[in-house]
Amino acid sequence: MINVCCFFMTHKLLYFWIFCSVLFSCNTSSKKEIQTEKVSKITETKSSVNKIETLAQIPVAYQTIDSLVRQKSVDSSSFSYNCAGEKSGKVTYYRKNNELILVEKIYAEYSHTEGKDQYFIKDGQPFFVFRKITVWAFDGNAKVEGATIDKVTEKRFYLVNGKLEKCLQKQYEISSTTKEDVDPTRIENKKSDCPSVENLLTDYNVLLSHKNQHTNIECL
């Protein structure tokens, strides 16, 4: 009789142990699935934050990068070039946490033209391009000898998911005798025709191919 009781007790304990093992396994599996789902959602959220998906996101992303650069809270590398004295300039690459966020080219061509190109980058793609070209000449209408006048063109290009969504342009003149009277920030941008993305980013792709350049070169 005792042996029979022990037999049933042993089997009951065995069944109970199997039940607990299965239950624990299910709970562990469920917890892992929940954790995996949470990590996936977090990763997806971070990924979507890094992407520019609307025009409204561009000014915010621009201000963030511009502030980091102005505050010198980024790493940078640069090189200069001089092509027979006719074209010269400096290219600077700005990085945050080893990620490229801005490429800037400041240049001069044929003694009367100066320019600045900036490519703002997020998630590995340019989302805003700023170009400023200044052509100067002597101001024949000025009463001061040697006075000059700058004819300035600023262009702004807004890209969303690799497509040009908006293009703006402003033009103004600044005389060396009355430059205090001109505030470019008060001049209105006007809509302009957009070039093809390929043409817009031709120079950018050239600059990108030199991103690891640390020594000066002749022509670019």
Disulfide bonds with the S-S distance in Angstrom:
Cys83-Cys219 1.95
Cys167-Cys194 1.95
